[in-house]
Amino acid sequence: MRRLMSVCLLAVALLGVGTTLTGCVMVAPRPARVWVPGYWGYGHVWVGGHWR
């Protein structure tokens, strides 16, 4: 039983060291969609809100 625990502990330690050596994987963020509220345009025309 003691040998099994030491093997499991060693496996977890090796897995932890392996993940720390791989580094951080950076993923480019997707462009966020934002809501543009409505506004009064040129000539006093109401322009409704839209997603951009």
HUZI-V7868 format. One record per backbone hydrogen bond with DSSP energy under -0.5 kcal/mol. CO is the residue of the C=O (numbers start at 1). NH is the residue of the N-H. E is the energy in kcal/mol with one decimal. If there is no record, write none. Layout:
co:nh:e
CO:NH:E
CO:NH:E
This chain:
co:nh:e
1:5:-2.0
2:6:-2.0
3:7:-2.1
4:8:-2.3
5:9:-2.4
6:10:-2.3
7:11:-2.3
8:12:-2.3
9:13:-2.3
10:14:-2.5
11:15:-2.1
12:16:-2.4
13:17:-2.4
14:18:-2.4
15:19:-2.0
16:20:-1.7
17:21:-1.6
18:22:-0.9
19:23:-0.6
24:26:-0.7
34:36:-0.5
34:52:-2.9
35:37:-0.7
36:50:-1.9
39:41:-0.7
39:47:-3.2
41:44:-1.1
45:41:-3.8
45:47:-0.5
46:48:-0.6
47:39:-2.1
50:36:-3.2
